[in-house]
Amino acid sequence: MDFEWVAIALGDVAWVSLAFVLGFGARLLGLPPLVGFLATGFVLNSLGMASGEVLQKLADLGITLLLFTVGLKLDMKTLLRPQVWAVTSLHMSMVIAIFGSGIFVLALMGAPLFSSLDIKLALMLAFALSFSSTVFAVKILEEKAAMYSLHGRIAVGILVMQDLAAVVFLAASIGKLPTAWALLLFLLIPMRPLFHLLLRRTGHGELLILYGLVLALGGAELFELNGVKDDLGALIMGFLISTHPKADEMAKTMLGFKDLFLVGFFLSIGMTGQLSLEALVIGALLVPLVFVKSALFYGLMTRFKLRARTSLLATLNLSNYSEFGLIVAAIGVANGWIAAEWLVVISIALTLSFVVAAPLNNRDDKIYNHYRPFWLRFQREERLPDDQLVDTRNATIAIFGMGRVGTGAYDKMCETHGDTVVGVDFDAERVRQHRHEGRNVMRGTPSDADFWDTVHEDHSIDLVMLALPSLAANLDALEQLGEIDFKGRIAATARYPDEEAPLRKAGATAVFNIYAEAGYGFASHVEANH
C-alpha cells in the first residue's frame, strides 16, 4: 500500500468532515450547503492548512462536470435570442465602464491596494467582477427544478455567453494561441451521430455514467492538448449530445458525482490566499455593488420584453460574483499586474455574494409577490410569445408539472373526467410536445402570482394536482395557492416519506408518495387486467 496516499486521504477526510459539519449548519439556517463549504475553506485557511492534491483534483473535476452538464442542457436557440446575447454584451460593457471608473478613482485617491492600478488594470478588475457564478446559479436552478423554465434558460444562456468571453480573455492574456491541430476539433461536429449512437446503446446503468465521464474528461483533455481551454471542451461535448432524448437522463445520473466534486471547488475558494483585515474590508465593500449588477440586469431584461417576474427571477440567479473572477485575478497575479491580495479580496467578495444571494433566491417568488406593483412598473406592455400569461379556461382539474408522473395523471383523469382537465408546465418545449400529442397543456407555474391573476375569481377549478419535480417547487406552489385562498382540493406528490408532513402542513389535502405507491399501483393494474 502507498502510505503517502493514505496520508493525503486522511488529511482530506478532515477537510470533508468539517465541510459536512458547516454545510449541515448552513442548511439548518436555511442557506444552501455550499455556503458552509465556502466557510470551511476560510476556516482551514485561517488554521494555516493548504489545499491537498485530492481536494484540488475534486475541484477541477467539479468544474469540468458542471460545464459538461450545462452543455447537456444548452439550447442554441436560447443563445441566439437578443435577451441573451444582447443583454450579456450590454450588461458586461456597462459594468466594466461603471466599476472600472470607480476603481480608477480609488486608485487616483491612493486607497490601499488600489494605488498601484492604472486604467487598464482597473478595467481588468471590473471585467473580473462583471461575471456571475455558473456554479451557484446552476445549483440553485437544479434545487428548484427550474433549469427548463424560461428564466432558467435565460440565466444559463447569459452565463454561457459570459463563460465564452472569459475563455477569449484567458487565451489572449496568457498569449497562448491554439495549435494548428485545433482546427481538427471541428471534426467533432460530424462525429455527433456516433456520439448519439453510443449514448443510445449504453443503457441506463453504470455505462451511462462512465460514458458521461469519458465525454466530459476526454473533451476537456482533447481541447487542452490543442491549446484551447479545457472547460470549453467539456461544455462543447455536452452540447453535441444535448439534443439526444437520453441527455436529460445522463445529466440526472451524473448529478451526484458533480455535486460531490464541486465540494472541492467551494473549499478551494477560501484557501486561495492569506486573510488580512484590509482584504476582508475591501471584499465586504464590494458586495453591495452586486445590486448595481442586478439593477442593470433587471432593467435590460424588461427592456427586451421579458415579463417582470421572469426578469426578476433570472436577475436573482445572476446576483453574485463568479469563480471566473478568481481566474482572471489569478492571471493578473501570475503576470505581476496586480498584487496577490486581490485574489483574497475577490474570494471574500465571491463568498459573501453567495451568502447574500442564497436567501434571495430561496424567497424569489415571495420577493416578487410582495413587491409586485413595484416590479410591474418596469414591465413593457409588449412581451415575448413564450412569456405570455395563459388562462385555464373552464377546466375543473389542473395538473401542474407535465413530466412522466403528471402526464400519466393527466391521461387517467381525462379518461375519467373528459375534457375538463388542463395540464400546466413551465418548459415551453415540453408544452409544445404535449400539444402536438393532443393534450390540453399550457405554459405556466402555480407559484406565479401573475398566472393566477388570469384565472377568473369564479374559476371552476376544484382540484389541483401538483406533480412538480422537487419538494421546494411543490411548497412554493402550495404557498401561492394559500395566498389566493384556493378552496378546492390539492393533491401533491412526494418522493420520500419525510416530505409528506411538510406538504400536508403547507396545505396539501392529499399526498401521494410516488415510490411507496408504485408497487400498489402495479399490483392494481395487474389485477384489473387479469
HELIX and SHEET records of a PDB file:
HELIX    1   1 PHE A    3  LEU A   28  1                                  26    
HELIX    2   2 PRO A   33  SER A   46  1                                  14    
HELIX    3   3 GLU A   53  LEU A   72  1                                  20    
HELIX    4   4 MET A   76  LEU A   79  1                                   4    
HELIX    5   5 PRO A   82  LEU A  108  1                                  27    
HELIX    6   6 ILE A  119  LEU A  129  1                                  11    
HELIX    7   7 THR A  134  GLU A  143  1                                  10    
HELIX    8   8 LEU A  150  SER A  173  1                                  24    
HELIX    9   9 ALA A  180  LEU A  188  5                                   9    
HELIX   10  10 ARG A  192  ARG A  201  1                                  10    
HELIX   11  11 GLU A  206  LEU A  225  1                                  20    
HELIX   12  12 ASP A  230  LEU A  240  1                                  11    
HELIX   13  13 ALA A  247  THR A  253  1                                   7    
HELIX   14  14 LEU A  255  ILE A  269  1                                  15    
HELIX   15  15 LEU A  277  LEU A  286  1                                  10    
HELIX   16  16 VAL A  287  LEU A  289  5                                   3    
HELIX   17  17 VAL A  290  ARG A  303  1                                  14    
HELIX   18  18 ALA A  308  ASN A  317  1                                  10    
HELIX   19  19 GLU A  323  ALA A  334  1                                  12    
HELIX   20  20 GLU A  341  ASN A  362  1                                  22    
HELIX   21  21 ASP A  364  HIS A  370  1                                   7    
HELIX   22  22 ARG A  372  LEU A  376  1                                   5    
HELIX   23  23 PRO A  385  ASP A  387  5                                   3    
HELIX   24  24 ARG A  404  HIS A  417  1                                  14    
HELIX   25  25 GLY A  418  THR A  420  5                                   3    
HELIX   26  26 ALA A  428  HIS A  436  1                                   9    
HELIX   27  27 ALA A  449  ASP A  453  1                                   5    
HELIX   28  28 LEU A  471  GLU A  483  1                                  13    
HELIX   29  29 PRO A  497  GLU A  499  5                                   3    
HELIX   30  30 GLU A  500  LYS A  505  1                                   6    
HELIX   31  31 ILE A  514  ALA A  528  1                                  15    
SHEET    1   A 6 VAL A 441  ARG A 443  0                                        
SHEET    2   A 6 VAL A 421  ASP A 425  1                                        
SHEET    3   A 6 ILE A 397  PHE A 400  1                                        
SHEET    4   A 6 LEU A 463  LEU A 466  1                                        
SHEET    5   A 6 ARG A 489  ALA A 494  1                                        
SHEET    6   A 6 ALA A 510  ASN A 513  1                                        
END                                                                             
